[in-house]
Amino acid sequence: MFAAELRQELDEANFVSVTIDASNRKEVKIVPVVVRYFLPDVGVKVKLLEFKSLPGETAAILSEKLVSILEQNELKEKSLGCVQTIVTPTSEV
């Protein structure tokens, strides 16, 4: 039900921003994809669109994933994409 509700809300939104980031947990690369959109009767909403593991975190892998998600969710025409990068040295964590 959540996916259907999110799909309907994204269909109603005129513009959608999509943020993708990669996080390392040992050998696992976790990649959350977050959407932010505006609905006139509700306001700004932020939801998790996808949360998966990828084989790496190179720019090519992340950009291919972002394009794939935009196409799967029919967001390519009304979205702005953002790749967020935060580098934290593991020796300081």
Secondary structure, 3 states (H helix, E strand, C coil): CHHHHHHHHHHHCCCEEEEECCEEECCEEEEEEEEEEEECCCEEEEEEEEEEEECCCCHHHHHHHHHHHHHHCCCCCCEEEEECCCCCCHHHC
